[in-house]
Amino acid sequence: MSHITDNITDIDTRLATLEGHIKAIRQMVDSDKSCDDILLQLTAVKGGIDQLSKLILISHASTCVKSAIQNNDLVEYEHFVEVLKKYINK
C-alpha cells in the first residue's frame, strides 16, 4: 500500500529539481566543465535524493506503518523494519 500521494506535490517538486540537476550534470560533462563543478552538482543530487528518501520514509511510517500497527499487522510492520534496515545501511 502506498500513500505517497499525501505528499505528491512536494515529491514531484523534489523529483523535478533532481531531474534538473542531472540534466545540468550531463550538459557539464558534454561541455567539458571542471570536475569541481561537476562534483558540486553531484553533491546536490545526493542531498536531494537523501531528502526525498526521508520524505517518503516518513510518509510511509505515518500512514502504512501506523495503520499496520493499529491493525496488528505484524507482517507489514516487519516488512517496514526490513526496508528501514536497508535504508539505514545504504
CYANA upper distance limits for C-alpha pairs under 8 A (distance plus 0.5 A):
  1 MET  CA     64 CYS  CA      7.22
  2 SER  CA     60 HIS  CA      7.75
  2 SER  CA     64 CYS  CA      7.68
  3 HIS  CA     59 SER  CA      7.55
  3 HIS  CA     60 HIS  CA      7.15
  3 HIS  CA     63 THR  CA      7.12
  3 HIS  CA     64 CYS  CA      7.69
  4 ILE  CA      8 ILE  CA      6.52
  4 ILE  CA     56 ILE  CA      7.03
  4 ILE  CA     59 SER  CA      6.84
  4 ILE  CA     60 HIS  CA      7.67
  6 ASP  CA     59 SER  CA      8.18
  7 ASN  CA     11 ILE  CA      6.58
  7 ASN  CA     59 SER  CA      8.02
  8 ILE  CA     12 ASP  CA      6.32
  9 THR  CA     13 THR  CA      6.63
 10 ASP  CA     14 ARG  CA      6.71
 11 ILE  CA     15 LEU  CA      6.63
 11 ILE  CA     52 LEU  CA      7.23
 11 ILE  CA     55 LEU  CA      8.26
 12 ASP  CA     16 ALA  CA      6.59
 13 THR  CA     17 THR  CA      6.72
 14 ARG  CA     18 LEU  CA      6.71
 14 ARG  CA     48 GLY  CA      7.52
 14 ARG  CA     52 LEU  CA      7.12
 15 LEU  CA     19 GLU  CA      6.64
 15 LEU  CA     52 LEU  CA      8.41
 16 ALA  CA     20 GLY  CA      6.71
 17 THR  CA     21 HIS  CA      6.82
 17 THR  CA     48 GLY  CA      8.48
 18 LEU  CA     22 ILE  CA      6.69
 18 LEU  CA     45 VAL  CA      6.48
 18 LEU  CA     48 GLY  CA      7.00
 18 LEU  CA     49 ILE  CA      8.05
 19 GLU  CA     23 LYS  CA      6.57
 20 GLY  CA     24 ALA  CA      6.61
 21 HIS  CA     25 ILE  CA      6.68
 21 HIS  CA     41 GLN  CA      6.98
 21 HIS  CA     42 LEU  CA      8.35
 21 HIS  CA     44 ALA  CA      7.96
 21 HIS  CA     45 VAL  CA      6.90
 22 ILE  CA     26 ARG  CA      6.81
 22 ILE  CA     45 VAL  CA      7.85
 23 LYS  CA     27 GLN  CA      6.79
 24 ALA  CA     28 MET  CA      6.53
 24 ALA  CA     41 GLN  CA      8.30
 25 ILE  CA     29 VAL  CA      6.65
 25 ILE  CA     38 ILE  CA      6.62
 25 ILE  CA     41 GLN  CA      7.01
 25 ILE  CA     42 LEU  CA      7.97
 26 ARG  CA     30 ASP  CA      6.66
 27 GLN  CA     31 SER  CA      6.47
 28 MET  CA     32 ASP  CA      6.55
 28 MET  CA     33 LYS  CA      5.59
 28 MET  CA     38 ILE  CA      7.17
 29 VAL  CA     33 LYS  CA      6.55
 29 VAL  CA     38 ILE  CA      7.95
 33 LYS  CA     37 ASP  CA      7.31
 33 LYS  CA     38 ILE  CA      7.57
 34 SER  CA     38 ILE  CA      6.97
 35 CYS  CA     39 LEU  CA      6.45
 36 ASP  CA     40 LEU  CA      6.69
 37 ASP  CA     41 GLN  CA      6.95
 38 ILE  CA     42 LEU  CA      6.73
 39 LEU  CA     43 THR  CA      6.64
 40 LEU  CA     44 ALA  CA      6.96
 41 GLN  CA     45 VAL  CA      6.88
 42 LEU  CA     46 LYS  CA      6.73
 43 THR  CA     47 GLY  CA      6.69
 44 ALA  CA     48 GLY  CA      6.56
 45 VAL  CA     49 ILE  CA      6.59
 46 LYS  CA     50 ASP  CA      6.67
 47 GLY  CA     51 GLN  CA      6.72
 48 GLY  CA     52 LEU  CA      6.63
 49 ILE  CA     53 SER  CA      6.47
 50 ASP  CA     54 LYS  CA      6.72
 51 GLN  CA     55 LEU  CA      6.71
 52 LEU  CA     56 ILE  CA      6.76
 53 SER  CA     57 LEU  CA      6.50
 54 LYS  CA     58 ILE  CA      6.52
 55 LEU  CA     59 SER  CA      6.60
 56 ILE  CA     60 HIS  CA      6.52
 57 LEU  CA     61 ALA  CA      6.64
 58 ILE  CA     62 SER  CA      6.56
 59 SER  CA     63 THR  CA      6.70
 60 HIS  CA     64 CYS  CA      5.89
 60 HIS  CA     65 VAL  CA      6.90
 61 ALA  CA     65 VAL  CA      5.26
 61 ALA  CA     66 LYS  CA      6.69
 62 SER  CA     66 LYS  CA      5.96
 63 THR  CA     67 SER  CA      6.55
 64 CYS  CA     68 ALA  CA      6.59
 65 VAL  CA     69 ILE  CA      6.67
 65 VAL  CA     76 GLU  CA      7.50
 65 VAL  CA     77 TYR  CA      6.43
 65 VAL  CA     80 PHE  CA      7.52
 66 LYS  CA     70 GLN  CA      6.71
 67 SER  CA     71 ASN  CA      6.59
 68 ALA  CA     72 ASN  CA      6.38
 68 ALA  CA     73 ASP  CA      5.17
 68 ALA  CA     74 LEU  CA      7.46
 68 ALA  CA     76 GLU  CA      6.50
 68 ALA  CA     77 TYR  CA      6.60
 69 ILE  CA     73 ASP  CA      6.52
 69 ILE  CA     74 LEU  CA      7.73
 69 ILE  CA     77 TYR  CA      7.32
 73 ASP  CA     77 TYR  CA      6.96
 74 LEU  CA     78 GLU  CA      6.37
 75 VAL  CA     79 HIS  CA      6.59
 76 GLU  CA     80 PHE  CA      6.75
 77 TYR  CA     81 VAL  CA      6.86
 78 GLU  CA     82 GLU  CA      6.82
 79 HIS  CA     83 VAL  CA      6.81
 80 PHE  CA     84 LEU  CA      6.49
 81 VAL  CA     85 LYS  CA      6.63
 82 GLU  CA     86 LYS  CA      6.91
 83 VAL  CA     87 TYR  CA      6.68
 84 LEU  CA     88 ILE  CA      6.54
 85 LYS  CA     89 ASN  CA      6.55
 86 LYS  CA     90 LYS  CA      6.56
